[in-house]
Amino acid sequence: MQTSFAEDQLRDAGTARANKILRACVHCGFCTATCPTYQVLGDELDSPRGRIYLMKEMLETGRTPDAKTVKHIDRCLSCLSCMSTCPSGVHYMHLVDHARAYIEEHYQRPWHDRALRWMLARILPHPGRFRLALLGAKIARPFKGLMPDARLKAMLEMAPRQIPPVSRNDDPQVFPATGPRRMRVALMTGCAQKALNTEINDATIRLLTRHGCEVVVASGAGCCGALTHHMGKQSESHASAAANIRAWTAEIAGAGLDAILINTSGCGTTVKDYGAMFEGDPLEAEAARVAGLARDVSEVMEILGLTDPQHAAPLRVAYHAACSLQHGQQIKDAPKSLLKAAGFTVAEPRDAHLCCGSAGTYNLLQPEISGQLKARKLDTLAATAPQVIAAGNIGCMMQIGSGAQVPVVHTVQLLDWATGGPKPAEL
């Protein structure tokens, strides 16, 4: 793709990167075949290729974004299926993130949109505040029919019926390995996950220590920054990321780390990109080192191998591949291989590459499109006749679990059960 940025524009690192990405695009349109929003809406401007044209024009002219451009970029899930498909290696993720930051800086959204985004940014990355919000949603759910905005109704519908107890395992501490130590790892306990499902981190710690890992929950680590990053709130997302970088760097400099483990794949995609996020920043070297150590829990468990996987019932498991895992991190086989090694029968739904519609805050900001994608995903999962659905991302679990007819659990919960841990409460 030809571009015509001025020399003074290209002095900005973000614009220079966007220019390089745009020039890699050859307009082939392969991305439209695997884009969930194009599948649902059928509009070229709701495909990666169409959005690339909109972003190019907006960034080249340096103009104030118009409502049409913002609408179509807002409709992007950032599922990154287009990056798995693209034969030219167009790094769409960095391009759309830059465009969102540009929109956040230059576009005045309607007041109700600004208020909603402000509220989400102030609540979701903070587990204590999120718990209070979930309690409020539980009380307000019977009155959801009175809500004037579909997005407010979506928030009430997504809130879990039961708010899980607080887990002390999320506090900064060290969990020693059972038997000889094979690895020393930091576990990212996250933010929203600590409010929505505390058992995921508990099961991860049991699984890792049972397989010879010393697990560290580092003091000062928290939200990865993904939720605010994808809303274009760059200063907030970078502040969250910087806190993690400093916390894990302190552990690396102390007793050392073999890996930084993440059990929420949306967070994993972001942490693995810290080096790019902090390019040109004083923290760039530390950010790149942290990104280089970041691993999804399934990657490390595949290396360690399952010990004595004979304790779970041989259930039929439908595996839902989170977009952030299969497209963002290109991890496709490890979770399925582990589940099979644990004695489960693994089934994959049709069109497994398509998003479930969760996508961070997408199901709250774009509930109608999200609902259509959710319905499609539920149908394809149900067609596999599963006894349980497994996924590696809390957002997907909440999205699918609110409509599935069978339990939805995290992959590590099944692996923990199979190797001697408790049976997941959902089962």
Secondary structure by P-SEA (a helix, b strand, c coil): cbbbbcccccccaaaaaaaaaaaacccccccccccccccccccccccaaaaaaaaaaaaaacccccaaaaaaaaacccccccccccccccaaaaaaaaaaaaaaacccccaaaaaaaaaaaaccccaaaaaaaaaaaaaacccccccccaaaaaaaaacccccccccccccbbbbbccccccbbbbbccccccccccaaaaaaaaaaaaaacccccccccccccaaaaaaacaaaaaaaaaaaaaaaaaaaaacccccccccccaaaaaaaaacccccccccaaaaaaaaaaacccaaaaaaaacccccccccccccbbbbbcccccccccccaaaaaaaaaccccccccccccccccccccccccaaaaaaaaaaaaaaaaaacccbbbbccaaaaaaaaacccbbbbcaaaaaaaaacccccccc
